[in-house]
């Protein structure tokens, strides 16, 4: 089993109900792995620092910034309000339970949440977001609920931009 998925299982055991976004969410939804050393997840309510400290989740300062790590040394980002502008309640409502081994499930952000959040992140920075978008299109295009995706966008213009780009990527892929 992939080390990030093993760590995701441990986080769920340590903390409880979490929804994985980012690299782990993409991996759970598409089964496509990529190099990542951090785990991003959303929770319904703020996790108290004392609780995290109690469970061995420590803070390390680097370059003047504080970052939280699991007891096993993986960097984590915990989202409590939104992910790329998508409210937590929508992430929770659309999350999917995904079985990672017999009797063990993890929650992943829906493919629609992942798509919108990756498009928004790609607009701000260059890097792995483009790869993630192509992976989503390649592996999950036919499973996208366009009405759900539209409900996550900030309006018709953003929805049309995302849909059009995904349609083009899908058509390009079919030619090869």
N, C-alpha and C positions, 0 to 999 in steps of 0.2 A: 504494500500500500504506500502511496506517495507520502513523503514526510509532512507536507503541509496538511494533508487530510488527517493524518495521525494527530497532528497538533490541533486541528479543528475539533476532532473528537474530544481531546483532553480539555480544550477550552469550554466546550459544551458541558462536559462533566463538572468542571470547576465552577462555572458561572451560571449555567442554566440555559434558558431560552435565548439564543442569539441567532441572528440571520447573517450569513456570510455574503459579503459583497466583494468587489475587487477580484483579485486573482483566484481566490478560493471559490468565490461564487461562480466565476466563469468556468473553472475546472469542474465544479459539481454539475453545472448545467450542460457543459459540452464534452466533458471528458478529455479536453485538450489541456495539456500542461504547459506552463511556461516558467521561466526562472523568476522566482520571487522569494523574498525572505521575510515578508511581513503579511499579516493577516488583518483584514479589515472586516469589521462586523457591526451590525446595528442592533440596538437593544431598545425595548419599549420605554425604559426609564433609566435615568442616570445611575451608574454604578458608583457607590461610595468608595472613595479612595481607601478607607480603612478596610473595607471588605476585600478589595483587590490586594492590598498589602498583606492581609491575613492569609490569603490564599497563595502568596508568594509572587504575585505580579509586581514587579519592581520598576522604579523610575530611574532612568539614567540621563544625565545631562551631557549633550554633545553640541558643540558650536553654539552654546548659549540657549539651546532649546531642550526642553524635557520631552522624553519619549517613554512610553510604557512598554514593558516586556513581559512575556510569560515566564514562569519559573524555569522553563527550558531554554530561554534566551531568544525567542522569536519576538520581533517588534510587532506591536498591535496598534491599530487605530480603532477607537470605539466611537460610533456615531449614535447620538441620542436625539437629535432634532431632525436632521435630514441627511441625505446623501446626494451630493450634487444638485441641491435644490428640491429633491423629491422628499416630501414629508415622511417621517418614520411610520405614521399610521398607514400610508399607502404601501410602503415597503412590507410591513407586517401583513396587510390584507392580501397582498399578491405573492407572498413567499411560498416556496415549494419545499416539501419534505422529500429528501432524496436519500435512498438507502445506499450506504457505502459498504456495508457488509451485512450479512444476515443478522437481523434484529437491531442494527445500528443505523439511525438516520440523522442527517444534518439538515438544517434549514438553509436554503440558498435564496437570495433575491431572485425574483422572477426574471426571465429572459428579457422582458420588456423594461424592467427597472435597470438591468445591467446595460441594455442598449442605450437608453436615454442618458444614463450617468456617464457612460463611456463617450458618447458623442459630445456631451457638455465638457468633459475633461479634455477631450482631444482639441476642442476649440480654444482651450486655454494654454495647452502645452503640447509639445511634440514628444512622441515616444511610444510606449507600449500600448497606448490606448488605440492606435490605429490597428495594431495587430489583433487586439481584443475584438474590435469591431468586425474585422474580417473573419475571425474565428466564429463569432456569433452568427454572421451571415452564412458562412460555410456550413455550420453544423445545425443551426436552429431556425433558419429563415422560414421554413414551412410551418413552424410551430408558433410563430409570433401571432399573438392576438392584437391586431392593429387597433382595435377599439380601446384595449387596455393601454397600449403604448400611447395612443392619442390622449387618453385621460391623464397621462403623466407629464405631458409636454405643457409648455406655457402658452400654447395657442396654435392656430392653424399653420402659421409660418414655420415654427420650429418643427411641428409634426411633418409637414410636407418636405422640409429639408432632410430630415432623418429618413423618412420613407423613400424619397427619391434616391438618396445616396445608397441606401440598402438595396433598393431595386437594381441600381446600376451594378453594384458589387455582385449581386446574385446573378444577373445576366452575364457578366464577364466570366464568372466562374463556370457557367454552363457551357461556354464556348470551348473550354479546354478539355 
